[in-house]
Structure formats: C-alpha cells, structure tokens
C-alpha cells in the first residue's frame, strides 16, 4: 500500500480505520486500537526503505 502511494507521487495524509463486528473474535476498544497501531507499525517497518515518515 505504501509503495503504491509512493509510486503515484502521493504525499498527503493517510487515514487508517479499523472496525470490529459485535459478537466476533475481533478485538474491540483499546485492544482494537493497539492491534491497528501494531499493524501499521509492522507495515512501516517492512517498507521503511521506501517511505519517509
């Protein structure tokens, strides 16, 4: 995703949204926020050589 945005010259903001379905095994509230943060950090880490943060 980050590489694709970089390839098209996008330099704006990026909004990341996470959702959880009631009654599912997905995390909710603080756990959902933590998981979202961890996922974005992981994406940044594996694409770090191509993305300026």
ABEGO torsion letter per residue (X at the ends): XAAAAAAAGBABBBBBBBBBBBGBABBBEAAAAAAAAAAAAAAAAAAAAABBX
